[in-house]
């Protein structure tokens, strides 16, 4: 797949990939025993981080082409 040519396309690509990543973490979390709390906490943190990132990207894309601050 060719690299995005601008920041908007890059954000759209990242937004498309995040739900798959969250689903992967969720499946992994479901397969980890309750006793492995450290691993479960880390996966939970990664899921929350990716959901927050999705919200940030959606807000940036919704703000229009003129307001695209750099990360």
C-alpha positions as CSV (number, residue, x, y, z in Angstrom):
1,X,0.0,0.0,0.0
2,X,1.5,3.4,-0.9
3,X,2.3,5.8,1.8
4,X,-0.2,8.6,2.5
5,X,0.6,11.8,0.7
6,X,-0.7,14.1,3.4
7,X,-1.5,14.3,7.0
8,X,-5.3,13.8,6.6
9,X,-4.7,10.6,4.7
10,X,-2.3,9.4,7.3
11,X,-4.9,10.1,10.1
12,X,-7.6,8.3,8.1
13,X,-5.4,5.3,7.7
14,X,-4.6,5.3,11.4
15,X,-8.3,5.6,12.2
16,X,-9.0,2.6,10.0
17,X,-6.4,0.5,11.7
18,X,-7.2,1.3,15.3
19,X,-10.5,-0.8,15.5
20,X,-8.6,-3.9,14.4
21,X,-5.9,-3.3,16.9
22,X,-8.4,-2.8,19.7
23,X,-10.2,-6.1,18.7
24,X,-6.8,-7.9,18.8
25,X,-6.1,-6.6,22.3
26,X,-9.6,-7.5,23.4
27,X,-9.3,-11.1,22.1
28,X,-5.9,-11.4,23.8
29,X,-7.4,-10.0,27.0
30,X,-10.2,-12.6,27.0
31,X,-7.7,-15.4,26.7
32,X,-5.6,-14.3,29.7
33,X,-6.4,-15.9,33.1
34,X,-7.6,-13.6,35.9
35,X,-4.4,-14.4,37.8
36,X,-2.2,-12.6,35.3
37,X,-3.3,-9.2,36.5
38,X,-0.2,-7.3,35.2
39,X,-0.8,-8.5,31.6
40,X,-4.5,-7.8,31.9
41,X,-3.9,-4.3,33.2
42,X,-1.4,-3.6,30.3
43,X,-3.9,-4.8,27.7
44,X,-6.7,-2.7,29.3
45,X,-4.4,0.3,29.2
46,X,-3.6,-0.3,25.5
47,X,-7.3,-0.6,24.7
48,X,-8.1,2.7,26.5
49,X,-5.2,4.4,24.8
50,X,-6.3,3.4,21.4
51,X,-9.9,4.4,22.0
52,X,-8.7,7.8,23.2
53,X,-6.5,8.1,20.1
54,X,-9.6,7.2,17.9
55,X,-11.5,10.1,19.5
56,X,-8.6,12.5,19.0
57,X,-8.3,11.6,15.3
58,X,-12.1,11.9,14.7
59,X,-12.1,15.3,16.4
60,X,-9.1,16.5,14.2
61,X,-10.7,15.2,11.0
62,X,-14.0,16.8,11.9
63,X,-12.4,20.1,12.6
64,X,-11.7,20.5,8.9
65,X,-8.6,20.9,6.7
66,X,-7.6,24.2,8.1
67,X,-7.2,23.0,11.7
68,X,-4.8,20.1,11.6
69,X,-2.3,20.5,14.4
70,X,0.8,18.4,14.3
71,X,1.0,15.7,17.0
